[in-house]
């Protein structure tokens, strides 16, 4: 089914990414419903036609229909896109579940691993809405919200277990300057999207310490190997981590100062506590919660993830940032690849 066959679309979550995605979709859909949790954000969307809290300066298209009624937002929609922080996804999706159409496709834009269950976001959606499990997808890639909202050319990947579902969503959600690629490696897409936030915190720490591009490039390369190692153990394909939702997203968040995770890591390296850095970062840095989950996942699977481990130690055990970098450099020397 293509967008020309009148998919009806709702975006659940009016943070920067949800608002930007709705703005992109409004180019080709007659209407896009945008649900806002915060009363002040909804009022701003409705009255000023702008999201001053999360995406100031971007005027909303008349095609965007804001609401603060979740049931109203999702009822009758053929595509429902969840753009809420990963640690709120289960609660919001559970509230929406009773109002979803039987044939709806669900798309997760959330990037993280759920603490406690260690489940990926599409697994959370499938638990909450089991009848829709065959039509649940993840969308990820190198996508700063403001640049998407401004119409700067962007590429990303949408993945579903059933490739025909991914292709349907590819048609429905691509824009004139937003190019989507279809895939069926949901695990790889989600692991890449979740762990890049942890690595972006590490990159911000490197920047805050005054280290240069040599250090960052080394980090990004080894980070991708680390992410791949976990993803492959969980059943992902190796090549996924060299695509848009893998190395593409990782490079963006580790080299791009617009990344909230990068900024949080930088503030910590400059001397702020985690609590101070979170308070002074206006939007949720999802790498913080993901670092907890990944630490437990690595222990459970007995996978060596040294960068993730050091980020966890800095965030939650009070380890000095410089010492964490030193300890990474002092690890035993080894081959870059698994050579005999």
Order of alpha helices (4+ residues) and beta strands (2+ residues): beta-alpha-beta-alpha-beta-beta-beta-alpha-beta-alpha-beta-alpha-beta-alpha-beta-alpha-beta-alpha-alpha-alpha-alpha-alpha-alpha-alpha-alpha
